Amino acid sequence: MAKFGLSQPLRRIEDPRLLKGGGRYTDDIALPGAAHGHVLRSPHAAARIRSVDTAAALRVPGVLAVITAKEWREEGLGEIPCIIPLKNRDGSERASTPRGALAEDRVRHVGDPVAFIVAETPKAAKDAAEAVVVDYEVLPSVTDLDAAHRPGAPPVWDHVPNNIAFDWEAGDRAKADALFAQAAHVTRLTVVNNRVVVASMEVRAAAAEYDAGEGKFTLYAGTQGSWLVKNLLAESVFRLPPEKFRVVTPDVGGGFGMKLYLYAEYALVCMAARRLGRPVKWTSERTEAFLSDTHGRDNITLGELALDKDGKFLALRTRNYANMGAYLSTFAPFIPTGAGTKVLASVYDFQAIHAHVLGVLTNTVPVDAYRGAGRPESNYLVERLIDTAARELGMDRIELRRRNMVPRSAMPYVTAIGQRYDSGDFAAVLDAALRKADWAGFPARRAESARRGRRRGIGLAYYLEATGGSPTERAEIRFAPDGMVEVLVGTQSTGQGHETAYAMLTSHELGIPIDRIRVVQGDSDVIPTGGGTGGARSLYSEGQAILATTATVIEKGKQAASEHLEAAVADIEFTPQGGRFSVVGTDRGVGILDLARIQRERAAKGEPATLLDAAEVAEIRAHTFPNGCHIAEVEVDPDTGLVGIARYIVVDDVGHAINPLIVRGQVHGGVAQGIGQAVHERTAYDPESGQLLSASFMDYALPRAEDLPDIEVELIEVPCETNPLGVKGAGEAGAVGSPPAVMNALVDALSDDGVRHLDMPATPEAVWKAIHGAKAA
Amino acid sequence: MLAPPSPVTVEIIVNGTPRRACVEPRTTLVDFLREHLGLTGTHIGCEHGICGACSVLLEGEPVRACCLFALQVEGLSVTTVEGLAPARGELSRLQNAFCEAHALQCGYCTPGMLIACHDLLARNPRPSEEEIREAIGGNLCRCTGYQQIVDAVKLASGQEAAHG
């Protein structure tokens, strides 16, 4: 399988500069003469804005402008849009929740932007924000998902009855119902998929400048793809041609889905730069990030699993309430619907699946894609259901899974929800994980823990995820005058090591040394289109574009070599190892870098010469299905309720691993986030005031080094059949498999205490109550 | 509204060189480094001392540069991530180990992590896994899951790293 130059744990190209403090993140950009913006945010979860008085703020020394919805409207600016159309079950369109960058007459969550104050320094802008007088009429609010769709709940939007923004379904209801009617056993379970704050270590920031002569904006912001932000600014906010916007994404300090979008602040720095005729910069504070970055998850889902008398799955039905927050964010309605439900079959054979999804509005920060985006939620439900069914039936949980897994021989396989899996060897991956985890030896470890007064449990989750994203991707290869080969890409690294992966791939195809390759990303003026990074799409999408482009470079190179070597094109061959064009059957040839230089010099002199530069757009015809098995062992202190992760094993099939070092890093990081969601991260709103109580790192528990175990990763490469690289994607996988593995282990640990289910996050308080409450009952 | 306080001149020895700037008295050390000296390698992650991204060495001891005013360290010696490498164009043993073990992804927490690990190794040349996890316990990373950082510190201290 291994190709020359690929499959190597190559050290990352981007590391040296990041290790020396040479990374360049958005806040590091100091535009000459820049003014600084501060966002005044709503302190209320729901209120009517009676008036906004900016007079005192404008008198604060150093203040240049105070922008409110009034100025936004006067400039004729449009919406920060949700771009996902969705049909309800009755055929009507989903509700709309229109918003500009600043709240006009109503605020709908704590943190909703109300005014943008621009001053000579960030401190002056912040001082002035305190002098803005907003007269609020506080309204009743609802932040809890389960409460929000009940009759009588306070309306988040007056035109949306019961706060239901959409009511959507997929799958075959009639067939599923018929199978449930004949089932020997039905398992029902309601699970909470807790709201998670994304909390990239780099907060969001933006800086904009405006060229009045050209009427053109340049925005610097940490995005996951400059082009979506550019297009939404042009089409939806400013209603100007896209060429009037240049979006530049520098180094990005983590994204995880949250940095995909056009945010209000990005539009505001552009607007303010144009009004003031000077650059304007804004950098979020951490608590502001908690109140304004999109959150993830927040579902309550009823799952029903129908089985026959032999434990064979018949059908799956789900009813999922998904919290959307106060506004429908850019992709939000897609996450629990199209994105989440497509993996409901996971790796199992069902005859029918029906999914019913209700999007619910609440007075909370909008929810959107977070690492996995819908697929972790579906996998969590399915894997918890299977463990619960095994317990109810008195069956072994491994055997129940094995009995229902799609065999490798069935590939390609179309699931009951309509996805076509191209490849996978689920049984082999499962077996490898059981061996690696020494599943059979667990009773001894449990007994040893018990001697120390601890409850030990083991849990397994088989996950399957479906990657996604833009259906095309572009690559361009340029032989630059400085001797470097530039690879221009339309994806965006936020820490995944794209520079290294793409350089490895280009080097492999063209035989160019890695240190002569420079990957260029993020500048929408330099790169005309790009699909950005999200849905673990980058390597399989951009990889295909790079392959298409290197093929064109080789074709052009053959033409150029025929000119240079004075031979027929048909007689020129290219050898990637060494990167050499040669005349077949002779020792005459030329290296690709020399050839590119010679051709460029000839062209510069006005001589006819075929250049080797090329660009291609690849059509991404099929998505991929990374899958794997996670096994967690937890140890619980029954006196404190504290959960420790004692062991963690992952066996993954992410297809061909181009750089195993990077793949492992991705899996570790995803598992860490999943463990965080399962046992640490609790997003708490006060039910009365609607305040976000966990709005800082003192109140919101991100996992720390002492909270996490060694994570053992093994890769089994079952090549993807739908792309020439055989890659499936590794970015999201860890976060998909880990929450159910941990919670299955925890329920196993507490099974003797009578615990049958526990919702995330399993904080010490929740676990202690489960142990002692279950005993009392 | 109070008038802003008058600026003051602050001199700090940064990475061995005395550096001076005229700043508002409320300027934090991290803003002094980033905004006034252009040393943007030190990052701000939370502004309240919880995440460790802004860690620097003050007279050799790790501190949170977001929780100190520049004025408080007048005349003292500060080492930032830019000052950790032995020479221009080179990496320290620890930095090299971070690269080798893939101990960084987005790189945002990395400067603070390096400061914490540098300090650990100065105090304890062969730390155990537990000691390493404790030493970086005050530094948040959202990308790596920490194990590869632990591995890097082991490598840098001449110990065999764990599995992948």
Interface residues (C-beta under 8 A of the other chain):
Chain A: R11 R12 E14 D15 P16 L18 L19 K20 G21 G22 G23 R24 Y25 D27 D28 A30 A56 R59 V60 P61 G62 T121 K123 A124 D127 A131 A199 S200 M201 E202 V203 D251 V252 G253 G254 F256 E285 R286 T494 G495 Q496 G497 P660 L661 I662 R664 G665 H668 G669 V671 A672 Q673 S696 F697 M698 L702 P703 R704 A705 E706 L708 D710 I711 E712 V713
Chain B: M1 A3 P4 E24 R26 R34 E35 G38 L39 T40 G41 T42 H43 I44 G45 C46 E47 H48 I50 C51 A53 T80 V81 E82 L84 A85 L91 Q95 F98 C99 E100 H102 L104 Q105 C106 G107 Y108 C109 T110 P111 L114 I132 R133 E134 I136 G137 G138 N139 L140 C141 R142 C143 T144 G145 Y146 Q147 Q148 I149 V150 A162 H163 G164
